[in-house]
Amino acid sequence: MKPEIPDLLLAPLIPAAGTTLQQQLYRRIKQGILQGQLAAGTMLPSTRQLAPELKVSRNTVLNVWTQLQAEGYLMSDRQGSRISPLALPAVQTDDDTLASWPLAKRIDLFHHSREMDSGALPLRPGIPALTHFPLAAWRRTLNQILSHTPPQLLGYGDPFGDPELRDVLAQQLRLTRGVRCDAGQIVITEGVQQALTLCVALLSNPGDHGWIEEPGYRGAKAALQAGELNVVPIPIDQQGLAPEPIHWERTPPRLIYTTPTHQYPTGAVMSAARRLALIAAAQQHQAWIIEDDYDGDFHYHGEPVMAMQGMTDNAPVIYLGSFSKTLFPALRIGFMVLPAPLVSRLRPALHQLLRGGNRLEQQALTHFILSGDYRRHLGKMRRLYRQRQAWLRTELQRAAGQSIPLLGGNSGMHLVLPLDPHRDDVAITRKLLQAGYAPTALSTFYLQERVQQGLVIGYGNCSDTQITAATRQLSRLLSWPG
């Protein structure tokens, strides 16, 4: 006796764009099973019986049966095919239910911030002049790499990164940043944030103290918090990170994050005496210093400030850098320079955590540097950013109608406009965002009490016209006389 055909299967299959009759039948049966319309043990008709009822070929039904059997929804024997017994959820989970499920406690440490845009809005800090990037030269380099790519280059690479790129980087860092390293100490990462995450994971344990600058880079705070460290904000003065003896005594750090060349966001440069004192104290307390040289390539007056890492032999410093500001953020290529004694100790872990990807981009970057295109681009950007910084200073002074103090120094791609304590910099940035400008509130860079109000203003990706229009908008918000 032939099994009765369930009503669910008898509904006609209607041809539709983007889906085949086979896919429709498969989804219909699968949904019927998961929704309880086809109970466990239900005998299904044979493919010979169902095909003419649905006006499809027997192969169509046979392919559906085969797929459902492979996924475990059907089981077959000599008597035929029947629905497999499945442990269906007693209660259907909705969005509200899932929203109430517990998450990691560390999630509460991350505070909501405004949604980040792609970097297209003027005044956003940290974004280079994207319209000035030499796309034609980069495209030629990529095409050259792709046209000579052996199949082996499509597989996994060295977890530490492309050897040729690391060799070129070592030469460049020794020459331009005073970093003491060879290619074997360099690890290529997907930007500084991944390097920070690796430092936290490999050099500290939950509950250790991690020092960050106050105010300071929020990505460093996030990395330390994700590693469940006790994050300790260390005040900044005109010479950079300024720890007191009581900090070393009460909260001896395992990690110290700092931006000594150009403190972010205040622009302070850590003095030589302060750097050497920090290195000596870190050696005494067996602490690792993470030196983030995020924009050291953009210095506009005098000689560039050299890296702290190269000041002494065997300094306990992990030096971080990336190409997000010198080239473009979407490239996602950064690096860290490990102290030589750490390389062999961390190699097994790094080989497990990293997979050696982005091989084509890394080789393209190597060729871009060796061809001289990278050096030429940096030279043009230094001149452009110097001019844009000067114009921003001029327009802010003109809009204010008086001389106003600006922080940020003579390098980088941002300036800080301090505001009176009674001003709400978060509210001001919100209004500027509505007008199409994206500076960041200085107060949001503080971990504890919001000590100072101000605006962190990026000028890297702003034209002179946009800078002028933005300062006029700011002048209206602040009721400046200009």
C-alpha positions, 0 to 999 in steps of 0.5 A: 500500500502506497503511503498517503502523500502529506498535504504539504507536499501536494502544493504545486511548485511554481517556477520563480526567478532565482530558485529552482523547483528542486530548491523549492521542494527541498526547502518546503520539506526541510521547513515542514520538518523543523516546524513540526508539520512533518512528524518524526516517523512519517513515511514519505511517498516514493520518488516515482509516486511524488514526481508526477503529482508535482509535475517534475522529473523523478530526478528532481525528487530523487536529488531532494531525497538524497540531500535530505538523507545526507543532512540527516532529515530523512532515513531510508530502508527497504520499506521507504523513506521516513522523517528522522527523529529530531530533538526540535526546540520546545520553545521557539527562540525570538529576538527578545529571548536571544537579547537576554542571554548572558554574555562575557562580563568584560562586555560591560567594560566597553562603552558605546561610542558613535558609529564610525564612518568610513573616514569620508567626513572631514575633520575625523582624526587618523584618516590620511588624504585618501584622494591623494593616494597614487592609485595608478601606481598601486594598481600597476604594482598589484597587476605586476604581482598578480601577473607573476603569481605562482600558485604557491603564493595563494596558500598560507605563508610564513606566520611572521609575514612575507620575508622580503617585506620584513627585510625591507621594513627592517632596513627602513626602520633602522634608517628612518626611525632608529629602530634596532632590529633585523627581519627576524624580529618583525611580525606582520599583523593586520594593523596595530590593533591586532598587534596590541591584542597579541601583546596582551595575549602573549605578554600578560595574564588576567588580573595584571596591571596594564598602564595606558596614557590619560588621555590616550588611545581608546584602542589600547584601552579596549585591547587591555580590557579584552585581556581582563587586565586592570587598566591603570590610567597614567597622567600625561604632561608636556613630556608625555607619560608621567608615572609617579613612584606611587604608581610603580609601588601600588600598581606595578605594570606588566604592560605599558602602552605609550606613544612617546614620539607624538602622544595621542591625542595631546601631541606631547613628545616624551623627553629623552630623560623620561624615556630612559627613566621609563625603560630603566623602571620597566627593566626593574619591574619586568614590565613590557613597554608597547611603543606605538609609533602611529604617525612618526613619518609625519614630522614637519620641523627639524629632524624627526623624533627617533623611536624609544626602542632604539635608545638602549641595548635590549630595551624591553620595548615592543615597537608597533607601526602600520601603513594605515596613515602613510598609505590607507587604512583599508590595507590592514598591514601593520607590524610589531618589532619584538626584542630579540630574546622574545622571538624564539619564546613567542614563535610557537604561539605566533605560529598557532595564532597567525596564518600568514595571509595577505600575501599578495598585498604584502608582496605588492607593498614590498615592490611599492617600497623598493620602486621608490613610490612609497618614498615619493608618496610620503614626501608629498604627504608631508608637504600636504599635511604641513600646509593643511595644519598651518591652514587649520591653525590660521582658520581657527585663530581667525574664527576665534578672533584671538590667539587660542592655544592648540595642542598637537605639536608640529607633526601628525595629522590632527590638532587639539582645540581645548575648550572651556570647562563649562563646554560639553565637547560631546554635545558639540561633536554631535552637532558638528556631525549633523553638519557633516564634520567628524572631530572627536571629543577630547573628553572621551579619551579619558578613562576616569574623570573627564579632566579636559574638554576639547576637540580632536580635529583631523586635517589629513583628509580635509581640503582647505575649503572644507577646513574653512567651512568647518571652522565657520560652523564651529565658530557659530556653535561656540559663538566666537566673534569671528 
